Amino acid sequence: MEPLNASLLHTLEGFESIFRDNYTPLFRYVNSIVNDEDLAKDVLSDLFLNLWQQKDKLQINELKPYLFRSAKNGALKALSSRYQTLQLPDDAFNIPENTYNPFEKFVAKQSIKIVEDLVNRLPSHRKEMIELRLLGLKNAEIAQVLDITEKKVEYNMREAIEQLSHAVHNSNLDKATIAGGLMLINIIFTVI
């Protein structure tokens, strides 16, 4: 692991670059934990303020996992014990407007909703891993964020896919709709 270029944190331009590059995925992640946009913004304000104030003392090897781990810790501190659900952001799939006709858009949205419901039935640690993957983190980065081994991430991701497949096969849901939603999710996993 190569240490983070310290000069990025010590210049205003570098810090702004870190902020711009990471704020949106961090916001989605924190908001999925706290389910409150204002609280998520507060958590991230604290995170970036602390990052700036502590820049001379911090020893950061990899920035992205550090930021996600700090964001998670901040979100958990800000939370009272509430139930968490995965909500895929509206722009998670970045589907251009003219790609589908209105019926196809409706079916795609229904497929995604069904898959979200299935994902919400997973154990919380597996939901969190899937969410981190959807936010663009690789297995090694997810492992660092959650402070577990990469093998454990791989195992849990494999088990989550197996659980989702089992749920699909043992449900009375429309298989084609579910397959469409899972295909969209799978496309994201292979692209990332």
C-alpha positions, 0 to 999 in steps of 0.5 A: 500500500502506498501512503496517501500523498500528504500534500493533497491534504495540506493544500486547499486545492488538494483538499477540495479535490478530495472533497469533490471526488468523495462527497457524493458516494459518502453522502449516499452511504451515510444517508443509507445508514441514518435515513436522514439527509440533514443528519448525513450532511452533518456527519460528513461536515464533521468528517471533513472538518476533522480531516482538515483540522487533523491533517498534520497528525493523520497517517492515512495509507489509502484514502477511500477506505479511510473516508468510508470507515470514518463516515460509517463511524460518524453515522453510527455515533449519530444514530439512535437504534433505528432499523436500516434499509438499503435504498438504491439511489435514483441515479444508481443505474444512470439509464439515459432517458430515451433508452426505454419506452414508458412501459419498459421504464415502469418494468425496470423500476419495478424490477429494481424495487423487488430486488431492493426488497430482497436485498433488505431481507439479507443480514445487515452486514451483507446488505452493507457490503452490497451497498458499498459495492454499488457505491464503487468500492472493490472487495479490498476496499470494502474489507478495509472499511468494515475492518474484516479480511478480503476473503470474508468479504468475498465469502459474504458477497457469494453467500448474499448472491446465493441467498438472493437466488434462493429467495427468487427461486422460492417466491411467487414473484414474477421471475422475469421481473426479478431476473431483470432487476438482478441483471441490472444489479449484476451489470453494476457488479461487473462494471465496478 
